[in-house]
Amino acid sequence: MDAEAQENFKDFVESRSSALLKTAVLLSGGDRHAGEDLLQNALIKATGRWHRIEEPEAYVRQILYRQQVSRWRLKWPRRELSVPEPLENPARHSTDDGPGAADLRIVMRAALARLTARQRTVLVLRYFEDLPEADVARILGCSVGTVRSTTHRSLARLRELAPELAALGPTDAEHQPSRDYSTVEVRP
């Protein structure tokens, strides 16, 4: 990689790594360390083709999704126990959300971690990344019908795992995320 490409890559990582890390953490079930590993591997893969990449963020996201799909397709998936960890620097994290939004994030993270990797990946792609079913199917290498049925089963399982999500309505939190996963309707 020449000096200009290295500088472009460095700028990309500095500006987009935070957003990419959020997606990677969600894809890995809320495990920050696994998300960091997932993102690091994706960035390493992207460096080899950096000079030919037209849309770097889309390319890195595609690598993230495919790596996660590869992980849940393993014959013997690695089972690791993730435990909550204290914040390194609480002052660094935003407190503008209010208690309701924080509760929603905690409950959602725990519920997502209990879904299968495939279910979690479909939900992240559909509702966090807001991708249409056809794009999710293309990324995961399956049919649109499979995406629809997996989404439906995943949402049902999410509601089963975290019925308290329904109790966290818009009146309980000042700043709700753009999607409330407990009330998403899936239409065929």
N, C-alpha and C positions, 0 to 999 in steps of 0.2 A: 504494500500500500504506500503510495507516495505521500509527501508531506501535506498536500492539499486535502487528499482523501482522509488522512488521519485527523486533520483539523475538523473536517466536516463530520466525521464519525464522533469525535469528542464533543462537538457542539450538539449533535443529535442526542447522545447519551445524557448530557447535562440537561437538556431541555425536556426530553420525553421519558426519561427513566422512571420518574415518579408515577406517571399515568400507566406506563407499561407494568410497573411493579404491582399496582393495584389489581390489574387484570391477572397477573401471574399468581398473586396470593389467592384471589378468588378461585382460579382454576385449580389450585392445589389444596382447596378445602380450608382456606383460612390459615394455613401454616406459612408464616412469613419466611421461615428459612427455606422451605421447599420452593416457595415463590421466587425467592432470591436466586436459588440454584437454577430454576426454570428460566428466569430472565437472563442470567449470566450465560447459560448454555446457548440461548437464542442469539444473544449479542455476539458470542464467539462465532457461531455459524454465519452470522450476517457479515462479519468482517472479511471473510474470504471472498465474498461477492460484492463488496461495498461499492466498487467503482461501476458495477453494472445495475445496481438497484435504482429504479426510478422513484418508487414511493417507499422510503425506508420504514416508516411506522407500520404500514400495511404489511410489508414483508416480514418484519420482526414479529408482529402479532400472528401472522400465519405460522411462523416457526413455533411460537408459543403454543398455539392450538394443536399443531401436529405433534409436538413433543408430548403434550398432555394426553392426547389420544394414544400415542405409542405406549405411554406408561400404563394406561388402563387396559391395553390389549396384551400386556405381558402375561405369559402363561402362569407365572408365580409372582403376583404383584407383591411389592415390598409393603409390609404392614408396619407402620410406625405409629407410636402413640404421641400425639401432640398435646401439650399441656399449655394452659394460659401462662403468659409471661408478663411481668410488670413492665410498665413503660420505662424506657431508659431516661427520658427527660420529659416529664409531664408538661412543662411549660412550652415545649416545642409543638405540641398537638393543639389543634383548635378546640376551643370550648364554646364556640358560638352556636352549636347545634341545640343545646338544651338537653334536659335529661331524657325526654321521650325518644329523641333521635338516637342518643347513645344506647338506650335500652334496645331499640330496634336493631342497631348494628350488632350488638352483642348476641342477641337472640338469633339474628339472621346468620351470623358467622358460625355459631354453634350448630344450627340446623343444616347449613350447607356442608359443614364438615362431616356430618353423619350421612349425607347422601353418597351414592356411589360416584366414582370419578366421572363416569359417563353422564349421569344425571346432572351433576354439578357443572360439567362442561357445557351441556346443552343449555342449562339455565343461564349461565354466565354469558354465553354467546347470544342468546335470544334477548335477555332482559338487561344485562349490564352493558353489553356492547351494542344492543339494539339492532342486531342483524336480522334480516328477513330469513324465513325458513329455508329458502333456496340457497342462500349463502352458507348457512349453518350446515346444510346437507353437503354442499360442495367441500367445505373445510373438513368435515368429519368423514367424508367418503361414503355416504349412505344416501338413502332416498328421502325425499321431503316427507313422505308418510312416516318414516322411521323417526324423523325429527319431531313431527307432530305427536306421535304416540309417546315418545320418550319425554317430551315436554309435559304432556298431560299427566303421565305417571309420576314424573318428578315433582310437579306442583302438588299433586295429591299427597305424595310422600312428605313434602315440605310442610304442608298444612297439618299432616298427622304428627310430624316431629315437633312442630312449634305452633300449637293452637293459640298461644299467647300473642302471636303476631296480629291476630284479628283484633285483640284488645288494644293494640297500639294504633289507634286511629289518628286522623289528622288533628283532632282536638288535643291529643296528648303530647304532641311534639310540634314545636314552632316551625322547624325546618324539616319536612319530610323529604326523603330522596325522591327522585323522579318516578320511581316505580315502587309500589308496595307489593312485594312478592306474594303476600298472603291472599291477595284478592285478584290476581291476574286471571283472566278468563282465557281459556284456549278454545278457539273455534276451529273446527275442521275446515 
